[in-house]
Amino acid sequence: MIKTDITIRSEEQTDPIDDYLECVTYCSVENLAEGNDCQTICMERHLKGNYF
């Protein structure tokens, strides 16, 4: 039972880099100015607390 609980918890945790990359995929490729803003928002939201 304990092993199952640990397995479920580890599956629920996601890597911040994966979250950042997923976020960036929603950024607009067509408009570079907005794309840079979007990338900055993703970086601040997903990476700033962990890596910067």
N, C-alpha and C positions, 0 to 999 in steps of 0.2 A: 504494500500500500504506500509506503513512504517513497519507494523508487518511482512509482507511477506519478505521485504528486510532484516530485522533482522534475520528471520528464515533461509534464504539462507546463510547469513554470518556465523551463528553459525554452520550450517552443513558443511561449507567449512573448518572450523578450526578443526584440528585434535589434539588429545592429544599426546604430545611427547612420553609418555610411549607406546602408541599404535604403534607409528611410530618405536620406538626402537624394540619392540617385533616383528613387521613385518620384520624389517631388519634382526634380529637375525634368523628368520626362513629360511633365504637364506644362512646362514652360514653352512659350511660343518660339519656334525656330525662325519664323518669318521676320519678326521684328526684333532686331538685335538689341535695341535700347531697352525695350520691355523685357527681353530675355535676360539681360544682365541684372535687371532689378529682380526678376523672378528668381534667378540663381542666388542672388544675395539673400533674399528672403528665405529660401530653402536652407542656405548655409547657416543663417542665424537661428532658424527654427530647429534644425536637426543636429548641427555640428558644434555650434558655439559653446554650449555647455560642456561638451565632452573633449574637444580638441583645441579650443582657443581660449 
